[in-house]
């Protein structure tokens, strides 16, 4: 199946996604979770970004967790992508938005909120077109934007 019309090309390397039509909405095969998922605009971005992490940065797929369950202030939340080190320490949180969703302060606040529990050194927000990566200095309680995701 070719790229569905409502899913734009992204500012990421091409990803060889397995797509199918099975009912009213297209589905994508998630190679990490080994199941078919409804292909939402956000899932389109997430699947491409995972291929970017594994292909461009060489991150072992076994170190990537999708929709990581978090419990913060009594609320059940889910981080889109969490990358762990080889020592099973969380290193990077990625918040994915659909291509049509603007990257705003609210999106940064969302991913920073997830970091309350995980305490990672790097945060990424992306809508597939724009990507921002921040390095967190937990001791100084500050951050700085960096141009690339570091080797993890």
Backbone as CSV, one residue per row, in Angstrom:
resi,resn,N_x,N_y,N_z,CA_x,CA_y,CA_z,C_x,C_y,C_z
1,UNK,0.855,-1.183,0.000,0.000,0.000,0.000,0.891,1.234,0.000
2,UNK,0.607,2.200,-0.830,1.356,3.445,-0.883,0.955,4.353,0.270
3,UNK,1.715,5.435,0.424,1.431,6.409,1.466,0.023,6.958,1.271
4,UNK,-0.820,6.868,2.311,-2.155,7.460,2.206,-2.052,8.958,1.966
5,UNK,-2.944,9.514,1.179,-2.891,10.927,0.783,-2.862,11.893,1.956
6,UNK,-3.564,11.589,3.042,-3.628,12.568,4.129,-2.391,12.565,5.016
7,UNK,-1.415,11.713,4.705,-0.178,11.658,5.482,0.945,12.256,4.650
8,UNK,1.387,13.449,5.012,2.360,14.160,4.183,3.756,13.541,4.283
9,UNK,4.588,13.820,3.280,5.998,13.463,3.427,6.557,14.234,4.621
10,UNK,7.467,13.628,5.333,8.009,14.246,6.544,9.454,14.682,6.321
11,UNK,9.949,15.488,7.224,11.337,15.931,7.211,12.180,14.900,7.971
12,UNK,12.075,13.671,7.515,12.789,12.534,8.095,13.167,11.622,6.932
13,UNK,14.167,10.766,7.117,14.475,9.813,6.043,13.260,8.948,5.727
14,UNK,13.165,8.522,4.482,12.068,7.649,4.082,12.075,6.390,4.943
15,UNK,10.905,5.966,5.332,10.763,4.757,6.148,9.946,3.743,5.368
16,UNK,10.430,2.533,5.347,9.731,1.465,4.652,8.689,0.881,5.600
17,UNK,7.526,1.533,5.653,6.461,1.098,6.556,5.565,0.097,5.849
18,UNK,5.128,-0.878,6.592,4.172,-1.854,6.077,2.779,-1.360,6.413
19,UNK,1.998,-1.049,5.390,0.654,-0.497,5.572,-0.379,-1.455,4.992
20,UNK,-1.588,-1.387,5.536,-2.690,-2.171,4.981,-4.007,-1.456,5.252
21,UNK,-4.985,-1.790,4.444,-6.353,-1.324,4.685,-7.120,-2.495,5.283
22,UNK,-7.601,-2.293,6.485,-8.355,-3.351,7.152,-9.514,-2.702,7.884
23,UNK,-10.484,-2.293,7.121,-11.606,-1.585,7.724,-11.608,-0.136,7.303
24,UNK,-12.202,0.718,8.125,-12.384,2.119,7.732,-11.099,2.947,7.720
25,UNK,-10.072,2.523,8.459,-8.831,3.305,8.529,-7.632,2.437,8.200
26,UNK,-6.638,3.021,7.550,-5.432,2.242,7.265,-4.710,1.877,8.565
27,UNK,-3.895,0.846,8.469,-3.120,0.384,9.617,-1.647,0.298,9.225
28,UNK,-0.788,0.358,10.239,0.653,0.247,10.044,1.158,-0.886,10.943
29,UNK,2.107,-1.654,10.421,2.713,-2.724,11.214,3.798,-2.107,12.089
30,UNK,3.661,-2.279,13.387,4.637,-1.783,14.353,5.639,-2.907,14.586
31,UNK,6.851,-2.720,14.066,7.861,-3.770,14.156,8.337,-4.001,15.589
32,UNK,8.261,-2.993,16.453,8.705,-3.160,17.836,7.673,-3.908,18.678
33,UNK,6.420,-3.514,18.537,5.360,-4.155,19.325,4.779,-5.382,18.621
34,UNK,5.179,-5.567,17.366,4.779,-6.729,16.574,3.265,-6.874,16.482
35,UNK,2.622,-5.740,16.074,1.180,-5.768,15.868,0.776,-4.628,14.944
36,UNK,-0.432,-4.758,14.378,-0.995,-3.722,13.523,-1.622,-2.639,14.392
37,UNK,-1.383,-1.385,14.018,-1.945,-0.230,14.725,-2.714,0.633,13.739
38,UNK,-3.740,1.304,14.222,-4.445,2.272,13.381,-3.453,3.374,13.015
39,UNK,-3.419,3.708,11.753,-2.475,4.711,11.263,-3.061,6.104,11.436
40,UNK,-2.869,6.666,12.627,-3.277,8.045,12.890,-2.162,8.974,12.391
41,UNK,-2.439,10.249,12.235,-1.366,11.175,11.838,-0.196,11.175,12.830
42,UNK,-0.472,11.030,14.116,0.609,10.967,15.108,1.398,9.671,14.966
43,UNK,0.711,8.575,14.705,1.403,7.289,14.536,2.304,7.312,13.308
44,UNK,1.871,8.010,12.261,2.679,8.200,11.052,4.032,8.823,11.426
45,UNK,3.988,9.866,12.257,5.213,10.536,12.695,6.022,9.606,13.603
46,UNK,5.371,8.955,14.567,6.085,8.094,15.515,6.826,6.962,14.790
47,UNK,6.161,6.303,13.860,6.813,5.194,13.157,8.001,5.673,12.331
48,UNK,7.874,6.833,11.703,9.008,7.396,10.958,10.145,7.770,11.903
49,UNK,9.811,8.349,13.044,10.867,8.777,13.965,11.590,7.576,14.560
50,UNK,10.882,6.504,14.817,11.537,5.287,15.319,12.515,4.756,14.275
51,UNK,12.106,4.748,13.001,13.017,4.305,11.931,14.227,5.237,11.844
52,UNK,14.008,6.534,12.095,15.093,7.516,12.118,16.084,7.180,13.243
53,UNK,15.570,6.890,14.427,16.439,6.559,15.562,17.230,5.280,15.308
54,UNK,16.572,4.279,14.756,17.255,2.998,14.539,18.166,3.041,13.314
55,UNK,17.721,3.720,12.256,18.500,3.756,11.021,19.631,4.761,11.041
56,UNK,19.325,5.998,11.365,20.324,7.069,11.329,21.246,7.025,12.543
57,UNK,20.691,6.788,13.717,21.487,6.814,14.947,21.906,5.428,15.422
58,UNK,21.430,4.392,14.758,21.852,3.043,15.095,21.398,2.552,16.461
59,UNK,20.306,3.119,16.962,19.810,2.699,18.270,19.147,1.331,18.138
60,UNK,19.553,0.421,18.982,18.997,-0.929,18.992,17.502,-0.850,19.287
61,UNK,16.663,-1.427,18.441,15.212,-1.375,18.672,14.786,-1.902,20.028
62,UNK,15.570,-2.809,20.604,15.226,-3.357,21.915,15.396,-2.335,23.036
63,UNK,16.048,-1.204,22.732,16.221,-0.140,23.729,15.129,0.918,23.645
64,UNK,14.164,0.727,22.750,13.096,1.706,22.530,11.781,1.175,23.084
65,UNK,11.129,2.003,23.890,9.803,1.668,24.416,8.828,2.712,23.893
66,UNK,7.703,2.240,23.356,6.661,3.141,22.882,5.543,3.201,23.908
67,UNK,4.950,4.374,24.002,3.833,4.601,24.920,4.173,4.101,26.327
68,UNK,5.321,4.548,26.811,5.806,4.204,28.154,4.812,4.707,29.194
69,UNK,4.295,3.813,29.976,3.324,4.151,31.024,4.033,4.902,32.154
70,UNK,3.471,6.035,32.547,4.016,6.843,33.639,2.898,7.153,34.622
71,UNK,3.243,7.281,35.865,2.283,7.681,36.899,2.863,8.916,37.582
72,UNK,2.245,10.077,37.328,2.752,11.342,37.855,1.605,12.093,38.506
73,UNK,1.787,12.464,39.757,0.779,13.223,40.515,-0.590,12.544,40.477
74,UNK,-0.592,11.213,40.525,-1.841,10.471,40.534,-2.472,10.278,39.164
75,UNK,-1.838,10.789,38.119,-2.367,10.657,36.766,-1.589,9.595,35.998
76,UNK,-2.292,8.853,35.174,-1.672,7.870,34.297,-1.391,8.547,32.960
77,UNK,-0.126,8.605,32.576,0.304,9.267,31.346,1.120,8.298,30.503
78,UNK,1.346,8.661,29.254,2.147,7.818,28.364,3.106,8.682,27.552
79,UNK,4.370,8.360,27.638,5.379,9.006,26.801,5.420,8.276,25.465
80,UNK,5.429,9.012,24.363,5.395,8.400,23.032,6.558,7.434,22.807
81,UNK,7.773,7.918,23.021,8.969,7.094,22.812,9.939,7.375,23.957
82,UNK,10.479,6.315,24.537,11.558,6.441,25.521,12.689,5.537,25.049
83,UNK,13.897,6.096,24.979,15.079,5.324,24.601,15.896,5.085,25.859
84,UNK,16.265,3.823,26.054,17.050,3.420,27.222,18.493,3.147,26.815
85,UNK,19.389,3.302,27.775,20.798,2.971,27.555,20.968,1.457,27.563
86,UNK,22.137,1.020,27.241,22.435,-0.412,27.307,22.375,-0.923,28.751
87,UNK,22.450,-0.012,29.707,22.357,-0.369,31.125,20.930,-0.203,31.651
88,UNK,19.970,-0.036,30.750,18.535,0.083,31.064,18.186,1.353,31.833
89,UNK,18.944,2.424,31.603,18.636,3.733,32.181,17.952,4.580,31.108
90,UNK,16.841,5.250,31.434,16.192,6.104,30.425,17.111,7.263,30.033
91,UNK,17.236,7.492,28.718,18.151,8.507,28.207,17.463,9.617,27.422
92,UNK,16.347,9.283,26.766,15.728,10.217,25.832,14.225,9.988,25.813
93,UNK,13.464,11.077,25.881,12.015,11.022,25.692,11.709,11.771,24.408
94,UNK,10.869,11.178,23.562,10.430,11.827,22.331,8.919,11.989,22.395
95,UNK,8.458,13.201,22.199,7.025,13.480,22.097,6.717,13.750,20.640
96,UNK,5.828,12.932,20.080,5.459,13.049,18.673,4.079,13.689,18.544
97,UNK,3.973,14.596,17.628,2.699,15.218,17.271,2.469,15.003,15.779
98,UNK,1.237,15.100,15.359,0.918,15.005,13.938,1.560,16.173,13.194
99,UNK,1.806,15.983,11.904,2.468,17.008,11.098,1.727,18.337,11.119
100,UNK,0.427,18.309,11.270,-0.362,19.540,11.278,-0.425,20.233,12.625
101,UNK,0.206,19.665,13.641,0.171,20.240,14.990,1.437,21.065,15.209
102,UNK,1.262,22.299,15.611,2.398,23.187,15.860,3.148,22.754,17.122
103,UNK,4.466,22.935,17.074,5.293,22.676,18.256,5.267,23.952,19.092
104,UNK,4.565,23.898,20.208,4.370,25.064,21.064,5.004,24.829,22.437
105,UNK,4.951,25.844,23.267,5.441,25.716,24.638,4.677,24.618,25.378
106,UNK,3.417,24.475,25.073,2.600,23.437,25.703,3.154,22.036,25.416
107,UNK,3.651,21.829,24.204,4.237,20.531,23.847,5.523,20.306,24.645
108,UNK,6.353,21.346,24.764,7.567,21.236,25.574,7.216,20.966,27.041
109,UNK,6.180,21.634,27.533,5.751,21.406,28.919,5.313,19.960,29.121
110,UNK,4.639,19.411,28.136,4.161,18.029,28.220,5.336,17.067,28.380
111,UNK,6.327,17.174,27.513,7.462,16.252,27.584,8.294,16.513,28.842
112,UNK,8.405,17.757,29.262,9.127,18.063,30.504,8.410,17.459,31.707
113,UNK,7.097,17.440,31.665,6.306,16.835,32.745,6.602,15.337,32.844
114,UNK,6.715,14.662,31.702,7.061,13.243,31.704,8.433,13.020,32.348
115,UNK,9.297,14.001,32.178,10.659,13.851,32.685,10.734,13.944,34.207
116,UNK,9.672,14.371,34.853,9.638,14.379,36.330,9.924,12.973,36.840
117,UNK,9.323,11.981,36.199,9.505,10.604,36.640,10.766,9.971,36.061
118,UNK,11.044,10.225,34.798,12.134,9.503,34.139,13.513,10.128,34.338
119,UNK,13.597,11.444,34.437,14.876,12.109,34.667,15.911,11.887,33.574
120,UNK,15.482,11.940,32.312,16.411,11.718,31.206,17.255,12.961,30.941
121,UNK,18.407,12.793,30.299,19.228,13.961,29.954,18.830,14.652,28.648
122,UNK,17.954,14.006,27.829,17.599,14.585,26.540,16.103,14.461,26.279
123,UNK,15.537,15.540,25.741,14.130,15.578,25.349,14.047,15.978,23.880
124,UNK,13.122,15.349,23.156,12.889,15.697,21.755,11.396,15.892,21.566
125,UNK,11.034,16.919,20.819,9.659,17.081,20.359,9.718,17.177,18.837
126,UNK,8.744,16.538,18.196,8.712,16.529,16.736,7.281,16.442,16.237
127,UNK,7.052,17.055,15.107,5.797,16.830,14.383,6.115,16.217,13.012
128,UNK,7.307,15.689,12.899,7.749,15.079,11.656,8.323,16.070,10.669
129,UNK,7.986,17.329,10.843,8.487,18.388,9.970,9.545,19.217,10.688
130,UNK,9.298,19.482,11.953,10.234,20.223,12.802,10.603,19.322,13.973
131,UNK,11.887,19.371,14.351,12.384,18.556,15.456,13.230,19.444,16.350
132,UNK,13.001,19.338,17.634,13.781,20.103,18.607,14.308,19.140,19.651
133,UNK,15.597,19.271,19.949,16.222,18.437,20.967,16.816,19.338,22.038
134,UNK,16.572,18.991,23.283,17.101,19.743,24.420,17.957,18.832,25.285
135,UNK,19.044,19.384,25.767,19.861,18.703,26.759,19.493,19.286,28.115
136,UNK,19.198,18.429,29.064,18.731,18.857,30.378,19.888,18.827,31.368
137,UNK,20.051,19.910,32.106,20.991,19.956,33.227,20.135,19.925,34.487
138,UNK,20.005,18.740,35.071,19.122,18.566,36.218,19.604,19.334,37.446
139,UNK,20.919,19.405,37.657,21.442,20.106,38.833,21.181,21.609,38.743
140,UNK,21.398,22.188,37.577,21.191,23.627,37.397,19.730,23.950,37.096
141,UNK,18.921,22.906,36.915,17.506,23.080,36.561,17.365,23.971,35.328
142,UNK,18.135,23.600,34.302,18.108,24.366,33.063,18.194,23.407,31.873
143,UNK,18.098,23.974,30.689,18.195,23.188,29.466,18.814,24.056,28.388
144,UNK,19.280,23.376,27.353,19.764,24.103,26.181,19.401,23.294,24.952
145,UNK,19.046,24.004,23.879,18.748,23.338,22.619,20.047,22.889,21.977
146,UNK,20.039,21.696,21.419,21.183,21.193,20.693,20.734,20.824,19.279
147,UNK,21.679,20.772,18.356,21.340,20.600,16.939,21.068,19.161,16.538
148,UNK,21.586,18.221,17.289,21.402,16.810,16.945,21.142,16.001,18.189
149,UNK,20.525,14.874,17.981,20.367,13.913,19.065,21.755,13.302,19.280
150,UNK,22.249,13.271,20.515,23.589,12.696,20.745,23.567,11.187,20.571
151,UNK,24.743,10.622,20.379,24.846,9.169,20.347,24.510,8.637,21.736
152,UNK,23.561,7.740,21.789,23.113,7.206,23.075,23.570,5.770,23.255
